[in-house]
Structures are given as C-alpha cells and as structure tokens.
C-alpha cells in the first residue's frame, strides 16, 4: 500500500528553518515540503529552487493542498500565526518555545481541540544522543537512586550577533532560546518539579537581553541544576548525574545540529555521537570503581517528523504531547516570576 503524502508549508526561513525544519521535513517519508513563506525569495531560491515560495502566511493558509503548517518564526509571532493556521483548518507544528506565555499556549490547545486539528511543538532535544543514553541508563537503574543532575548548554560567543533573539522584545534572550530544551529534558526525566528558582544575567559587552542563566528545580530527593552561558571558553559537561550507585558524565554536544549546519542529509547512523559518555560505578565495597566509557545511543531528530507523519496518517500518539509542551511553558513562565521576585516559586 502506497504511503500517503502530506503536503507541508513552512512559515519563515531563518536559521531554524534552514538548519532544522526544511532538511528534516525533506528527509521524512510521507512528507513533502511544498511551499515556504518568506520575505526573502532569493534566499529560498538559492537554498531550495524546487520549492514554491509565497510572501505571506495567509497565502499559504488559503491553499487547500497544504495539510501541515510548520511555524519557525520569531517567538512573539508563534501565537498569531498558529492561531490563523488552525482557523484555516491546518495541522500545526510550532518551533520551541511553544509561545511566549502560558495563556497563549492554553488558548492554542483549546482551539486545536475544538477544530480537531493536531498541534505539536518541536522539542527536538528529546532525541539527542546523550539524552537518550542518559534516559536509558536511568531507566535501567544503573545509577541507583538519582540524587542530582547538572545539565548545561555552554558556548563561547563573546560577540553579540545582530538578530532578533539578541534584541529587546518579547520572547528574546537565552532563557527563551535554550531554556525550553533544558526544561523539557528535565521534565521528561523527572516530571514536574515542586518549585523553581531562576537567576538570569546579561554578561557580554553590548548585550541587550539575557545571555546567561541558572535554574534550580526542586524535586523530592533530587536536585536539578540547568544552566546556559555564552562566555564559557573551557568545555563543561553537558550532563553530570549522580546516584546511589554511581555517576554519569558526558562532555560535548549531540552532533546532529552541527551536521545539519554542514549541509549533511539525515540518514541511517547519521546521529552517531563520536564522543563517549563516562560511567563511574561503585565497586563491591562501596568505593568508586574504575571509570568506563559508554557509547551513546544514536541521536534521531528524524523521529519527530516521522512521528508527526505517523500520527496524522495512522492516528498514533504525537511525538510531543501537547500537555507536556504546556508544562514547559509553565516552567518558563514560573522561572521568570522567580527571577523578578527573587525567590523560589512553587508550582
């Protein structure tokens, strides 16, 4: 039986679309990238001459042949663009963060349910190689009872680029950029915390918005620390997790983003991570044993769009549950409340 083809319209053609959405959509069986909405036709033509382009989202939404709309635009536009797409009867994928407020996200969920349309958020870091590996280690009980996790996205980018994420405005800054990734992964591993404490800062010369943050999540018996920085030249661990039976440490980022930026096409084994994780487990006498290297599971960003296609055609569960995406928005918003009030905020 021939697999149905779903026509996809992509709204926006910035970095997120060019690096993630367009190549992943084009590599997913059952999906056809049919049209791109962009105000820069030359850029789209150079990158994808075979794909049609329109200047306005309304032109895309009016097309009867478009089944799925993917919104990869500045954060503050997610809500109005998704609202209009749902009103036009389209299924919708929204890049993270879902919206810039929890109230907007809830309204979109309600609208999607009333329209009987699928609404899904692109939390692709659930398919990072290191995260998949850590999740498996924890599910197997290798570390015993986990008592602490440190998860970091550190970079060294002292020069402030001229782009919307770096300019003052709703949804700008590092907390809304990398915070959703870290919060979603923590929520996937431990569920919702009891409380959150956030500190954000502006560190770089000439920076207008936050470019550094530290968030602490309060779980029963587990301390979770999430942080990101733009002035970290020395490599720091991506994950450091401690339990009653040992520790898991991983340096280096999942390689999929770098490979997409280099123009590689997703394929089998494409998500292999050349960097090993390190396990240090207790010996028979309760002392730390010799550290051993652990090969990471292959990352698989294609799983998101493959899951979307399967969901739309065969009614399987969506790859990212909308209630989970709402919980990430609750954490983002509660974190900002914590920073403004200078205290822990209970959830």
C-alpha positions in Angstrom: 0.0 0.0 0.0 1.4 3.4 -1.0 2.2 5.8 1.8 0.0 8.9 1.7 2.0 12.1 1.1 1.2 15.1 3.3 2.0 18.5 1.9 3.8 20.8 4.3 4.0 24.5 4.3 6.9 26.2 6.2 6.4 29.7 7.6 9.7 31.5 8.0 13.1 30.8 6.5 15.6 31.8 9.2 18.2 29.7 10.9 15.8 27.3 12.5 14.0 26.6 9.2 17.2 26.2 7.1 19.1 24.1 9.6 16.4 22.0 11.2 12.9 22.1 9.8 13.4 22.1 6.0 16.1 19.3 5.8 14.2 17.1 8.3 10.9 17.5 6.6 12.5 16.7 3.2 14.2 13.6 4.7 10.9 12.2 6.2 9.0 9.6 4.2 5.4 10.7 3.8 6.1 14.4 4.0 6.6 16.8 1.0 7.8 20.3 1.6 5.6 22.1 -0.9 5.8 25.8 0.0 7.8 28.3 2.1 6.6 31.6 3.4 9.4 34.2 3.3 10.1 37.8 2.7 13.4 36.9 1.1 12.7 35.0 -2.1 16.3 35.0 -3.3 17.4 33.1 -0.1 14.8 30.4 -0.6 15.5 30.1 -4.3 19.2 29.6 -3.6 18.6 27.0 -1.0 15.7 25.1 -2.4 15.0 26.0 -6.1 12.4 23.2 -6.4 10.2 24.5 -3.6 7.4 27.1 -4.2 7.5 30.4 -2.2 4.9 32.9 -1.2 5.4 36.2 0.6 2.5 36.0 3.2 1.3 33.3 5.6 -2.3 34.0 4.6 -1.5 32.9 1.0 -0.2 29.6 2.4 -3.2 29.1 4.7 -5.6 29.6 1.8 -4.2 26.7 -0.1 -6.4 23.6 0.0 -3.5 21.3 -0.8 -1.5 22.1 2.4 -2.1 19.6 5.1 0.5 20.7 7.7 1.9 24.1 8.6 5.2 24.4 10.4 5.9 27.7 12.1 9.5 28.6 12.6 9.4 32.4 13.1 10.4 34.8 15.9 8.9 33.7 19.2 6.4 36.5 19.6 4.7 35.6 16.3 4.1 31.9 17.2 0.7 32.5 18.7 -0.9 34.7 16.0 0.5 32.5 13.2 -0.6 29.2 14.8 -4.0 30.6 15.6 -4.6 31.6 12.0 -3.3 28.3 10.7 -5.7 26.4 13.0 -8.5 28.6 11.9 -7.8 27.7 8.3 -8.1 24.0 9.2 -4.4 23.1 9.1 -2.5 20.8 11.4 0.3 22.8 13.0 3.9 22.3 14.3 5.4 25.2 16.2 9.1 25.6 16.9 10.0 25.9 20.5 9.2 27.8 22.6 5.5 27.0 22.1 4.5 30.7 22.6 5.8 33.5 24.8 3.1 32.9 27.5 1.3 30.1 29.1 -2.1 31.7 28.5 -1.4 31.9 24.7 -0.3 28.2 24.7 -3.5 27.2 26.5 -5.7 29.1 24.0 -4.0 27.3 21.1 -4.5 24.0 22.7 -8.2 24.8 23.2 -8.5 26.0 19.6 -6.8 22.8 18.2 -9.1 20.6 20.2 -12.2 22.4 19.0 -11.1 22.3 15.4 -10.0 18.7 15.8 -6.6 19.6 14.4 -3.1 18.4 15.6 -0.9 20.9 17.4 2.6 19.8 18.2 5.8 21.6 19.5 9.2 20.9 18.1 11.1 19.7 21.2 13.8 18.0 19.2 16.3 17.7 22.0 14.3 14.7 23.3 16.2 12.8 20.5 19.7 14.0 21.4 22.2 11.1 21.6 23.4 11.9 25.1 19.9 12.5 26.4 18.6 9.2 25.0 21.6 7.4 26.6 21.1 9.0 30.0 17.4 8.2 29.9 18.2 4.6 29.2 20.8 4.4 31.9 18.3 5.8 34.4 15.5 3.5 33.3 17.8 0.5 33.8 18.6 1.7 37.3 22.4 1.7 36.6 23.0 4.7 38.8 20.7 3.6 41.6 18.5 6.3 43.0 19.5 9.6 41.3 20.1 12.4 43.7 21.5 15.2 41.5 21.6 16.2 37.8 23.5 19.1 36.2 22.6 19.9 32.6 24.3 22.6 30.7 24.4 24.3 27.3 27.6 26.4 27.4 29.1 28.3 24.5 31.8 30.9 23.9 30.2 33.6 21.8 31.6 36.9 23.0 30.5 38.9 20.0 26.8 39.7 20.0 25.2 39.0 16.6 22.6 41.3 15.1 19.5 39.1 15.2 16.1 39.2 16.8 17.0 36.9 19.6 19.6 39.4 20.8 17.4 42.4 20.6 15.0 43.6 23.3 11.5 42.3 22.8 9.0 39.6 23.9 10.5 36.1 23.8 14.1 37.2 23.2 17.1 36.1 25.2 18.8 32.9 26.2 16.1 31.7 28.7 13.5 31.5 25.9 16.1 30.1 23.5 17.8 27.3 25.4 15.6 27.2 28.5 12.9 25.2 26.7 15.4 22.4 25.7 16.7 22.0 29.2 13.4 22.2 30.9 11.8 19.7 28.6 14.5 17.2 29.1 14.4 17.6 32.9 10.6 17.2 32.8 10.9 14.1 30.6 13.3 12.5 33.2 11.7 13.6 36.5 8.3 15.0 35.8 7.2 18.4 37.0 9.2 19.9 40.0 7.7 21.2 43.2 9.4 24.6 42.7 11.8 26.6 40.5 14.4 29.2 41.3 15.9 31.2 38.4 18.7 33.7 38.0 19.3 35.3 34.6 22.0 37.8 33.7 23.4 39.9 30.8 27.2 39.2 30.7 28.5 40.2 27.3 29.6 43.7 26.3 26.9 45.2 24.2 24.3 42.6 25.0 20.7 43.8 25.3 19.0 40.7 26.7 19.8 37.8 29.0 22.7 35.6 27.8 23.3 33.6 30.9 21.0 31.7 33.3 21.0 29.3 36.1 17.8 27.5 37.1 17.3 25.1 40.1 14.4 22.7 40.1 13.2 21.2 43.4 12.2 17.6 43.2 11.6 15.2 46.2 15.2 14.0 46.9 16.7 15.2 43.6 18.5 18.5 42.9 18.4 19.5 39.3 20.6 22.4 38.0 20.0 23.8 34.5 22.3 26.4 33.1 23.5 28.1 29.9 26.2 30.6 29.2 27.7 32.5 26.2 31.1 33.2 27.8 32.3 29.7 28.6 35.5 29.0 26.6 36.5 26.0 28.7 34.5 22.8 27.9 32.0 22.0 30.6 30.0 18.7 31.0 26.8 18.6 29.0 25.4 16.2 31.7 26.7 15.3 35.1 24.3 12.9 37.0 24.9 11.3 40.4 23.1 8.4 42.1 23.5 6.0 44.9 25.3 3.5 42.7 27.5 5.8 40.6 27.8 8.8 38.2 27.2 9.5 34.6 29.2 12.3 32.8 29.0 13.4 29.2 31.0 16.2 27.5 30.3 17.6 24.1 27.0 18.3 22.2 24.9 15.9 20.2 26.4 16.1 16.7 23.1 16.4 14.7 22.9 20.2 14.7 26.5 20.6 13.5 25.9 18.0 10.7 22.7 19.8 9.6 24.6 23.1 9.6 27.2 21.5 7.4 24.5 20.5 4.9 24.6 16.8 5.6 21.3 14.9 4.8 19.9 12.9 7.6 20.3 9.1 7.0 20.8 5.9 9.0 23.5 6.1 11.6 23.6 9.9 10.9 23.0 10.6 14.6 26.0 8.6 15.9 27.9 10.5 18.5 31.7 10.1 18.4 32.1 11.3 22.0 31.7 8.7 24.7 29.9 9.2 28.0 31.7 8.1 31.2 30.2 5.8 33.9 31.8 5.5 37.3 30.0 2.9 39.4 30.6 1.7 42.9 32.7 -1.5 43.4 31.6 -4.3 45.7 32.9 -2.5 48.7 31.0 0.8 48.1 34.0 2.7 46.7 34.1 4.3 43.3 35.2 1.8 40.7 37.3 2.5 37.6 35.5 4.9 35.1 34.5 3.2 31.9 33.5 4.7 28.6 29.9 4.2 27.3 29.0 4.6 23.7 25.9 6.9 23.3 22.8 5.8 21.5 22.5 7.4 18.1 20.5 10.7 18.1 17.4 10.8 15.9 15.9 14.2 15.1 14.0 12.5 12.2 11.9 10.7 14.9 10.0 14.0 15.4 8.7 14.5 11.9 8.3 10.7 11.3 6.2 10.7 14.4 4.1 13.6 13.1 3.5 11.8 9.8 2.6 8.6 11.6 0.2 10.4 13.9 -1.6 12.2 11.0 -1.9 9.1 8.8 -2.3 6.3 11.3 -3.6 8.2 14.5 -0.6 7.1 16.6 0.3 9.2 19.6 2.0 12.5 18.6 5.8 12.7 19.2 5.4 15.6 21.6 2.2 15.6 23.8 0.6 19.0 23.9 0.2 18.8 27.7 4.0 18.2 28.1 4.6 21.3 26.0 2.2 23.3 28.2 4.2 22.1 31.3 7.4 23.5 29.7 5.6 26.8 29.2 4.5 26.8 32.9 8.2 26.3 33.9 9.4 29.1 31.6 6.9 31.5 33.0 7.3 30.4 36.6 11.1 30.8 36.2 10.6 34.4 35.1 8.3 35.0 38.1 11.1 33.6 40.3 13.7 35.9 38.9 11.5 39.0 39.2 10.5 38.2 42.8 14.0 36.9 43.9 12.6 33.7 45.5 11.6 30.1 44.8 8.2 29.8 43.1 6.1 26.8 43.9 4.3 25.0 41.0 
